[in-house]
């Protein structure tokens, strides 16, 4: 788990360094598959941040 979190942090840092646009992050969804409510919640969070 710690190794995965570290890899994700490194990927995010690399993306932020190289992206020409701002990078937004969304909350992690602790579910093996995204359902409609999960996607709706992520969409609402994204809309709020934009």
N, CA, C, O and CB atoms as a CASP TS submission, in Angstrom:
PFRMAT TS
TARGET T0000
AUTHOR 0000-0000-0000
METHOD Language model
MODEL 1
PARENT N/A
ATOM      1  N   UNK     1       0.828  -1.203   0.000  1.00  0.00           N
ATOM      2  CA  UNK     1       0.000   0.000   0.000  1.00  0.00           C
ATOM      3  C   UNK     1       0.866   1.259   0.000  1.00  0.00           C
ATOM      4  O   UNK     1       0.608   2.193  -0.759  1.00  0.00           O
ATOM      5  CB  UNK     1      -0.939   0.003   1.215  1.00  0.00           C
ATOM      6  N   UNK     2       1.881   1.283   0.841  1.00  0.00           N
ATOM      7  CA  UNK     2       2.753   2.459   0.917  1.00  0.00           C
ATOM      8  C   UNK     2       3.519   2.645  -0.386  1.00  0.00           C
ATOM      9  O   UNK     2       3.729   3.773  -0.833  1.00  0.00           O
ATOM     10  CB  UNK     2       3.736   2.329   2.096  1.00  0.00           C
ATOM     11  N   UNK     3       3.935   1.543  -0.991  1.00  0.00           N
ATOM     12  CA  UNK     3       4.665   1.629  -2.261  1.00  0.00           C
ATOM     13  C   UNK     3       3.766   2.187  -3.359  1.00  0.00           C
ATOM     14  O   UNK     3       4.208   2.990  -4.181  1.00  0.00           O
ATOM     15  CB  UNK     3       5.208   0.244  -2.672  1.00  0.00           C
ATOM     16  N   UNK     4       2.514   1.764  -3.372  1.00  0.00           N
ATOM     17  CA  UNK     4       1.570   2.267  -4.379  1.00  0.00           C
ATOM     18  C   UNK     4       1.313   3.758  -4.182  1.00  0.00           C
ATOM     19  O   UNK     4       1.282   4.515  -5.152  1.00  0.00           O
ATOM     20  CB  UNK     4       0.240   1.487  -4.311  1.00  0.00           C
ATOM     21  N   UNK     5       1.131   4.180  -2.947  1.00  0.00           N
ATOM     22  CA  UNK     5       0.905   5.599  -2.656  1.00  0.00           C
ATOM     23  C   UNK     5       2.115   6.422  -3.068  1.00  0.00           C
ATOM     24  O   UNK     5       1.966   7.514  -3.618  1.00  0.00           O
ATOM     25  CB  UNK     5       0.602   5.811  -1.158  1.00  0.00           C
ATOM     26  N   UNK     6       3.314   5.908  -2.807  1.00  0.00           N
ATOM     27  CA  UNK     6       4.533   6.617  -3.197  1.00  0.00           C
ATOM     28  C   UNK     6       4.627   6.734  -4.716  1.00  0.00           C
ATOM     29  O   UNK     6       4.985   7.792  -5.233  1.00  0.00           O
ATOM     30  CB  UNK     6       5.775   5.900  -2.641  1.00  0.00           C
ATOM     31  N   UNK     7       4.310   5.666  -5.426  1.00  0.00           N
ATOM     32  CA  UNK     7       4.339   5.695  -6.893  1.00  0.00           C
ATOM     33  C   UNK     7       3.326   6.699  -7.434  1.00  0.00           C
ATOM     34  O   UNK     7       3.614   7.413  -8.395  1.00  0.00           O
ATOM     35  CB  UNK     7       4.054   4.295  -7.467  1.00  0.00           C
ATOM     36  N   UNK     8       2.147   6.760  -6.828  1.00  0.00           N
ATOM     37  CA  UNK     8       1.132   7.714  -7.273  1.00  0.00           C
ATOM     38  C   UNK     8       1.579   9.148  -7.024  1.00  0.00           C
ATOM     39  O   UNK     8       1.339  10.025  -7.854  1.00  0.00           O
ATOM     40  CB  UNK     8      -0.198   7.451  -6.563  1.00  0.00           C
ATOM     41  N   UNK     9       2.227   9.393  -5.892  1.00  0.00           N
ATOM     42  CA  UNK     9       2.739  10.743  -5.606  1.00  0.00           C
ATOM     43  C   UNK     9       3.802  11.148  -6.621  1.00  0.00           C
ATOM     44  O   UNK     9       3.826  12.292  -7.077  1.00  0.00           O
ATOM     45  CB  UNK     9       3.322  10.810  -4.180  1.00  0.00           C
ATOM     46  N   UNK    10       4.676  10.214  -6.973  1.00  0.00           N
ATOM     47  CA  UNK    10       5.713  10.515  -7.975  1.00  0.00           C
ATOM     48  C   UNK    10       5.090  10.802  -9.339  1.00  0.00           C
ATOM     49  O   UNK    10       5.507  11.729 -10.033  1.00  0.00           O
ATOM     50  CB  UNK    10       6.710   9.344  -8.090  1.00  0.00           C
ATOM     51  N   UNK    11       4.098  10.010  -9.720  1.00  0.00           N
ATOM     52  CA  UNK    11       3.421  10.233 -11.000  1.00  0.00           C
ATOM     53  C   UNK    11       2.737  11.595 -11.027  1.00  0.00           C
ATOM     54  O   UNK    11       2.811  12.309 -12.027  1.00  0.00           O
ATOM     55  CB  UNK    11       2.393   9.124 -11.265  1.00  0.00           C
ATOM     56  N   UNK    12       2.078  11.954  -9.941  1.00  0.00           N
ATOM     57  CA  UNK    12       1.390  13.238  -9.858  1.00  0.00           C
ATOM     58  C   UNK    12       2.386  14.388  -9.933  1.00  0.00           C
ATOM     59  O   UNK    12       2.128  15.383 -10.610  1.00  0.00           O
ATOM     60  CB  UNK    12       0.572  13.328  -8.564  1.00  0.00           C
ATOM     61  N   UNK    13       3.508  14.268  -9.255  1.00  0.00           N
ATOM     62  CA  UNK    13       4.541  15.307  -9.303  1.00  0.00           C
ATOM     63  C   UNK    13       5.077  15.458 -10.722  1.00  0.00           C
ATOM     64  O   UNK    13       5.279  16.576 -11.197  1.00  0.00           O
ATOM     65  CB  UNK    13       5.692  14.976  -8.330  1.00  0.00           C
ATOM     66  N   UNK    14       5.307  14.336 -11.396  1.00  0.00           N
ATOM     67  CA  UNK    14       5.802  14.383 -12.779  1.00  0.00           C
ATOM     68  C   UNK    14       4.772  15.034 -13.695  1.00  0.00           C
ATOM     69  O   UNK    14       5.128  15.844 -14.552  1.00  0.00           O
ATOM     70  CB  UNK    14       6.139  12.963 -13.284  1.00  0.00           C
ATOM     71  N   UNK    15       3.510  14.690 -13.523  1.00  0.00           N
ATOM     72  CA  UNK    15       2.447  15.285 -14.330  1.00  0.00           C
ATOM     73  C   UNK    15       2.382  16.792 -14.107  1.00  0.00           C
ATOM     74  O   UNK    15       2.255  17.557 -15.063  1.00  0.00           O
ATOM     75  CB  UNK    15       1.092  14.640 -13.998  1.00  0.00           C
ATOM     76  N   UNK    16       2.468  17.219 -12.851  1.00  0.00           N
ATOM     77  CA  UNK    16       2.405  18.655 -12.557  1.00  0.00           C
ATOM     78  C   UNK    16       3.591  19.403 -13.157  1.00  0.00           C
ATOM     79  O   UNK    16       3.444  20.544 -13.595  1.00  0.00           O
ATOM     80  CB  UNK    16       2.358  18.885 -11.046  1.00  0.00           C
ATOM     81  N   UNK    17       4.749  18.781 -13.180  1.00  0.00           N
ATOM     82  CA  UNK    17       5.923  19.431 -13.779  1.00  0.00           C
ATOM     83  C   UNK    17       5.778  19.571 -15.288  1.00  0.00           C
ATOM     84  O   UNK    17       6.199  20.577 -15.860  1.00  0.00           O
ATOM     85  CB  UNK    17       7.191  18.642 -13.454  1.00  0.00           C
ATOM     86  N   UNK    18       5.193  18.585 -15.932  1.00  0.00           N
ATOM     87  CA  UNK    18       5.195  18.541 -17.399  1.00  0.00           C
ATOM     88  C   UNK    18       3.911  19.018 -18.063  1.00  0.00           C
ATOM     89  O   UNK    18       3.914  19.318 -19.257  1.00  0.00           O
ATOM     90  CB  UNK    18       5.466  17.160 -17.842  1.00  0.00           C
ATOM     91  N   UNK    19       2.833  19.094 -17.326  1.00  0.00           N
ATOM     92  CA  UNK    19       1.550  19.475 -17.927  1.00  0.00           C
ATOM     93  C   UNK    19       1.538  20.954 -18.282  1.00  0.00           C
ATOM     94  O   UNK    19       2.114  21.780 -17.573  1.00  0.00           O
ATOM     95  CB  UNK    19       0.388  19.153 -16.972  1.00  0.00           C
ATOM     96  N   UNK    20       0.893  21.270 -19.360  1.00  0.00           N
ATOM     97  CA  UNK    20       0.761  22.669 -19.776  1.00  0.00           C
ATOM     98  C   UNK    20      -0.455  23.332 -19.142  1.00  0.00           C
ATOM     99  O   UNK    20      -0.639  24.544 -19.254  1.00  0.00           O
ATOM    100  CB  UNK    20       0.665  22.761 -21.296  1.00  0.00           C
ATOM    101  N   UNK    21      -1.263  22.553 -18.493  1.00  0.00           N
ATOM    102  CA  UNK    21      -2.465  23.072 -17.826  1.00  0.00           C
ATOM    103  C   UNK    21      -2.414  22.654 -16.361  1.00  0.00           C
ATOM    104  O   UNK    21      -1.598  21.822 -15.963  1.00  0.00           O
ATOM    105  CB  UNK    21      -3.782  22.545 -18.517  1.00  0.00           C
ATOM    106  N   UNK    22      -3.290  23.240 -15.582  1.00  0.00           N
ATOM    107  CA  UNK    22      -3.360  22.867 -14.178  1.00  0.00           C
ATOM    108  C   UNK    22      -3.793  21.418 -14.007  1.00  0.00           C
ATOM    109  O   UNK    22      -4.490  20.863 -14.856  1.00  0.00           O
ATOM    110  CB  UNK    22      -4.314  23.786 -13.438  1.00  0.00           C
ATOM    111  N   UNK    23      -3.383  20.825 -12.925  1.00  0.00           N
ATOM    112  CA  UNK    23      -3.719  19.434 -12.632  1.00  0.00           C
ATOM    113  C   UNK    23      -4.604  19.406 -11.395  1.00  0.00           C
ATOM    114  O   UNK    23      -4.232  19.922 -10.341  1.00  0.00           O
ATOM    115  CB  UNK    23      -2.432  18.567 -12.423  1.00  0.00           C
ATOM    116  N   UNK    24      -5.764  18.806 -11.530  1.00  0.00           N
ATOM    117  CA  UNK    24      -6.678  18.647 -10.400  1.00  0.00           C
ATOM    118  C   UNK    24      -6.650  17.199  -9.941  1.00  0.00           C
ATOM    119  O   UNK    24      -6.470  16.287 -10.747  1.00  0.00           O
ATOM    120  CB  UNK    24      -8.123  19.076 -10.780  1.00  0.00           C
ATOM    121  N   UNK    25      -6.825  16.997  -8.668  1.00  0.00           N
ATOM    122  CA  UNK    25      -6.956  15.641  -8.146  1.00  0.00           C
ATOM    123  C   UNK    25      -8.349  15.484  -7.553  1.00  0.00           C
ATOM    124  O   UNK    25      -8.960  16.442  -7.080  1.00  0.00           O
ATOM    125  CB  UNK    25      -5.856  15.333  -7.081  1.00  0.00           C
ATOM    126  N   UNK    26      -8.824  14.271  -7.592  1.00  0.00           N
ATOM    127  CA  UNK    26     -10.133  13.949  -7.035  1.00  0.00           C
ATOM    128  C   UNK    26      -9.948  12.958  -5.894  1.00  0.00           C
ATOM    129  O   UNK    26      -8.929  12.272  -5.828  1.00  0.00           O
ATOM    130  CB  UNK    26     -11.084  13.372  -8.126  1.00  0.00           C
ATOM    131  N   UNK    27     -10.919  12.879  -5.001  1.00  0.00           N
ATOM    132  CA  UNK    27     -10.806  11.926  -3.900  1.00  0.00           C
ATOM    133  C   UNK    27     -10.729  10.489  -4.413  1.00  0.00           C
ATOM    134  O   UNK    27     -11.322  10.148  -5.437  1.00  0.00           O
ATOM    135  CB  UNK    27     -11.991  12.079  -2.944  1.00  0.00           C
ATOM    136  N   UNK    28      -9.997   9.665  -3.692  1.00  0.00           N
ATOM    137  CA  UNK    28      -9.909   8.249  -4.036  1.00  0.00           C
ATOM    138  C   UNK    28     -11.231   7.571  -3.713  1.00  0.00           C
ATOM    139  O   UNK    28     -11.824   7.821  -2.664  1.00  0.00           O
ATOM    140  CB  UNK    28      -8.741   7.562  -3.280  1.00  0.00           C
ATOM    141  N   UNK    29     -11.688   6.722  -4.609  1.00  0.00           N
ATOM    142  CA  UNK    29     -12.923   5.963  -4.389  1.00  0.00           C
ATOM    143  C   UNK    29     -12.527   4.544  -3.988  1.00  0.00           C
ATOM    144  O   UNK    29     -11.935   3.816  -4.785  1.00  0.00           O
ATOM    145  CB  UNK    29     -13.845   5.960  -5.678  1.00  0.00           C
ATOM    146  N   UNK    30     -12.846   4.156  -2.776  1.00  0.00           N
ATOM    147  CA  UNK    30     -12.505   2.837  -2.260  1.00  0.00           C
ATOM    148  C   UNK    30     -13.568   1.833  -2.688  1.00  0.00           C
ATOM    149  O   UNK    30     -14.413   1.425  -1.891  1.00  0.00           O
ATOM    150  CB  UNK    30     -12.366   2.865  -0.720  1.00  0.00           C
ATOM    151  N   UNK    31     -13.513   1.449  -3.944  1.00  0.00           N
ATOM    152  CA  UNK    31     -14.485   0.516  -4.493  1.00  0.00           C
ATOM    153  C   UNK    31     -13.812  -0.242  -5.631  1.00  0.00           C
ATOM    154  O   UNK    31     -13.045   0.355  -6.387  1.00  0.00           O
ATOM    155  CB  UNK    31     -15.777   1.255  -4.985  1.00  0.00           C
ATOM    156  N   UNK    32     -14.075  -1.532  -5.774  1.00  0.00           N
ATOM    157  CA  UNK    32     -13.453  -2.286  -6.863  1.00  0.00           C
ATOM    158  C   UNK    32     -13.959  -1.867  -8.248  1.00  0.00           C
ATOM    159  O   UNK    32     -13.281  -2.092  -9.251  1.00  0.00           O
ATOM    160  CB  UNK    32     -13.700  -3.764  -6.663  1.00  0.00           C
ATOM    161  N   UNK    33     -15.136  -1.264  -8.303  1.00  0.00           N
ATOM    162  CA  UNK    33     -15.693  -0.786  -9.570  1.00  0.00           C
ATOM    163  C   UNK    33     -16.494   0.481  -9.297  1.00  0.00           C
ATOM    164  O   UNK    33     -17.178   0.589  -8.279  1.00  0.00           O
ATOM    165  CB  UNK    33     -16.588  -1.879 -10.249  1.00  0.00           C
ATOM    166  N   UNK    34     -16.401   1.433 -10.211  1.00  0.00           N
ATOM    167  CA  UNK    34     -17.155   2.678 -10.054  1.00  0.00           C
ATOM    168  C   UNK    34     -18.589   2.469 -10.514  1.00  0.00           C
ATOM    169  O   UNK    34     -18.837   1.969 -11.611  1.00  0.00           O
ATOM    170  CB  UNK    34     -16.493   3.832 -10.849  1.00  0.00           C
ATOM    171  N   UNK    35     -19.517   2.855  -9.672  1.00  0.00           N
ATOM    172  CA  UNK    35     -20.925   2.815 -10.028  1.00  0.00           C
ATOM    173  C   UNK    35     -21.411   4.215 -10.357  1.00  0.00           C
ATOM    174  O   UNK    35     -20.660   5.184 -10.249  1.00  0.00           O
ATOM    175  CB  UNK    35     -21.759   2.205  -8.892  1.00  0.00           C
ATOM    176  N   UNK    36     -22.654   4.316 -10.754  1.00  0.00           N
ATOM    177  CA  UNK    36     -23.241   5.607 -11.110  1.00  0.00           C
ATOM    178  C   UNK    36     -23.130   6.612  -9.959  1.00  0.00           C
ATOM    179  O   UNK    36     -22.774   7.765 -10.205  1.00  0.00           O
ATOM    180  CB  UNK    36     -24.709   5.425 -11.506  1.00  0.00           C
ATOM    181  N   UNK    37     -23.420   6.224  -8.718  1.00  0.00           N
ATOM    182  CA  UNK    37     -23.289   7.200  -7.623  1.00  0.00           C
ATOM    183  C   UNK    37     -21.846   7.692  -7.443  1.00  0.00           C
ATOM    184  O   UNK    37     -21.616   8.859  -7.126  1.00  0.00           O
ATOM    185  CB  UNK    37     -23.784   6.582  -6.316  1.00  0.00           C
ATOM    186  N   UNK    38     -20.879   6.787  -7.647  1.00  0.00           N
ATOM    187  CA  UNK    38     -19.470   7.181  -7.530  1.00  0.00           C
ATOM    188  C   UNK    38     -19.099   8.202  -8.599  1.00  0.00           C
ATOM    189  O   UNK    38     -18.463   9.216  -8.310  1.00  0.00           O
ATOM    190  CB  UNK    38     -18.555   5.949  -7.639  1.00  0.00           C
ATOM    191  N   UNK    39     -19.499   7.927  -9.825  1.00  0.00           N
ATOM    192  CA  UNK    39     -19.191   8.838 -10.932  1.00  0.00           C
ATOM    193  C   UNK    39     -19.890  10.177 -10.722  1.00  0.00           C
ATOM    194  O   UNK    39     -19.312  11.228 -10.999  1.00  0.00           O
ATOM    195  CB  UNK    39     -19.612   8.218 -12.285  1.00  0.00           C
ATOM    196  N   UNK    40     -21.115  10.145 -10.242  1.00  0.00           N
ATOM    197  CA  UNK    40     -21.847  11.388  -9.977  1.00  0.00           C
ATOM    198  C   UNK    40     -21.146  12.207  -8.902  1.00  0.00           C
ATOM    199  O   UNK    40     -21.033  13.427  -9.026  1.00  0.00           O
ATOM    200  CB  UNK    40     -23.295  11.085  -9.550  1.00  0.00           C
ATOM    201  N   UNK    41     -20.677  11.551  -7.854  1.00  0.00           N
ATOM    202  CA  UNK    41     -19.978  12.263  -6.779  1.00  0.00           C
ATOM    203  C   UNK    41     -18.669  12.863  -7.286  1.00  0.00           C
ATOM    204  O   UNK    41     -18.338  14.000  -6.951  1.00  0.00           O
ATOM    205  CB  UNK    41     -19.703  11.316  -5.594  1.00  0.00           C
ATOM    206  N   UNK    42     -17.924  12.107  -8.090  1.00  0.00           N
ATOM    207  CA  UNK    42     -16.680  12.634  -8.656  1.00  0.00           C
ATOM    208  C   UNK    42     -16.968  13.795  -9.607  1.00  0.00           C
ATOM    209  O   UNK    42     -16.231  14.781  -9.622  1.00  0.00           O
ATOM    210  CB  UNK    42     -15.908  11.521  -9.395  1.00  0.00           C
ATOM    211  N   UNK    43     -18.030  13.683 -10.395  1.00  0.00           N
ATOM    212  CA  UNK    43     -18.413  14.766 -11.298  1.00  0.00           C
ATOM    213  C   UNK    43     -18.789  16.027 -10.551  1.00  0.00           C
ATOM    214  O   UNK    43     -18.422  17.130 -10.957  1.00  0.00           O
ATOM    215  CB  UNK    43     -19.562  14.334 -12.169  1.00  0.00           C
ATOM    216  N   UNK    44     -19.516  15.868  -9.464  1.00  0.00           N
ATOM    217  CA  UNK    44     -19.901  17.028  -8.655  1.00  0.00           C
ATOM    218  C   UNK    44     -18.672  17.691  -8.041  1.00  0.00           C
ATOM    219  O   UNK    44     -18.576  18.917  -7.999  1.00  0.00           O
ATOM    220  CB  UNK    44     -20.889  16.613  -7.548  1.00  0.00           C
ATOM    221  N   UNK    45     -17.738  16.880  -7.568  1.00  0.00           N
ATOM    222  CA  UNK    45     -16.503  17.427  -6.988  1.00  0.00           C
ATOM    223  C   UNK    45     -15.683  18.147  -8.052  1.00  0.00           C
ATOM    224  O   UNK    45     -15.138  19.220  -7.794  1.00  0.00           O
ATOM    225  CB  UNK    45     -15.663  16.306  -6.339  1.00  0.00           C
ATOM    226  N   UNK    46     -15.592  17.570  -9.231  1.00  0.00           N
ATOM    227  CA  UNK    46     -14.856  18.204 -10.323  1.00  0.00           C
ATOM    228  C   UNK    46     -15.509  19.522 -10.715  1.00  0.00           C
ATOM    229  O   UNK    46     -14.812  20.516 -10.921  1.00  0.00           O
ATOM    230  CB  UNK    46     -14.779  17.269 -11.537  1.00  0.00           C
ATOM    231  N   UNK    47     -16.822  19.548 -10.822  1.00  0.00           N
ATOM    232  CA  UNK    47     -17.536  20.782 -11.162  1.00  0.00           C
ATOM    233  C   UNK    47     -17.292  21.856 -10.107  1.00  0.00           C
ATOM    234  O   UNK    47     -17.137  23.031 -10.439  1.00  0.00           O
ATOM    235  CB  UNK    47     -19.044  20.512 -11.304  1.00  0.00           C
ATOM    236  N   UNK    48     -17.259  21.457  -8.847  1.00  0.00           N
ATOM    237  CA  UNK    48     -17.011  22.414  -7.766  1.00  0.00           C
ATOM    238  C   UNK    48     -15.610  23.020  -7.880  1.00  0.00           C
ATOM    239  O   UNK    48     -15.421  24.210  -7.628  1.00  0.00           O
ATOM    240  CB  UNK    48     -17.182  21.732  -6.398  1.00  0.00           C
ATOM    241  N   UNK    49     -14.638  22.200  -8.258  1.00  0.00           N
ATOM    242  CA  UNK    49     -13.247  22.668  -8.322  1.00  0.00           C
ATOM    243  C   UNK    49     -12.949  23.487  -9.571  1.00  0.00           C
ATOM    244  O   UNK    49     -12.013  24.286  -9.582  1.00  0.00           O
ATOM    245  CB  UNK    49     -12.307  21.489  -8.265  1.00  0.00           C
ATOM    246  N   UNK    50     -13.731  23.296 -10.611  1.00  0.00           N
ATOM    247  CA  UNK    50     -13.500  24.064 -11.835  1.00  0.00           C
ATOM    248  C   UNK    50     -14.178  25.403 -11.701  1.00  0.00           C
ATOM    249  O   UNK    50     -14.116  26.221 -12.619  1.00  0.00           O
ATOM    250  CB  UNK    50     -14.017  23.312 -13.086  1.00  0.00           C
TER
END
